[in-house]
Amino acid sequence: MDTSQLLINFLLFMLLPIWGIAGLADWLCHRATKIEHTSGVKETLMHSLMGIQIAIPMVLCLLYTVNVLILIICFLTWMLHEVVAHADVSFAAPKREISIWEMHAHNYLGTLPMYMLITIIIINWPQFINLISLNWQDNMSLIAVDTPHGGSGYLLIYLSFMSVVCVFPYIEENIRCIRVAIRKESIN
């Protein structure tokens, strides 16, 4: 097995699952601090936005050949994720306790996307050189991968895993926060 395949497997079977588990840990911390009664809807929507921001390049890298276009999307979504993450903590910190456990989850949630991006750059070094040298001709289209990364069932298994550890919990958090906000609004 060559180094590129080892790095792809490291992404697929280590970094991506750890990112999902960190998201679940973060959600558990939000439940423990009763986010719905403190920072509420605004913060939970930021959490959903950050998940979507990372999911977009993740799915693109799994389904398409990484080229300049994919790298640009990866960089932009990572930078936007960082901006929203900063806004999230700045907004939440004065409104609710952010426990040591939540800080640890945030460490993983903030650094893993950067490590994943760096690994994608290493695996696709010629495309990174094309990006920084502005050699974008013929590198700005979506080209489906011939063989799915991780095998034919990986994407379905990973998306199912992420649904259980992140998507459904954060949907529940959104619903919980919206219900409390509606109740507060009806009282006023």
ABEGO torsion letter per residue (X at the ends): XBAAAAAAAAAAAAAAAAAAAAAAAAAAAAAAAGAAABAEAAAAAAAAAAAAAAAAAAAAAAABBBBAAAAAAAAAAAAAAAAAAAAAAAAAAAABBBBAAAAAAAAAAAAAAAAAAAAAAAAAAAAAAAAAAGBABGAABBBBBABBBGEAAAAAAAAAAAAAAAAAAAAAAAAAAAAAAAAAAAAX
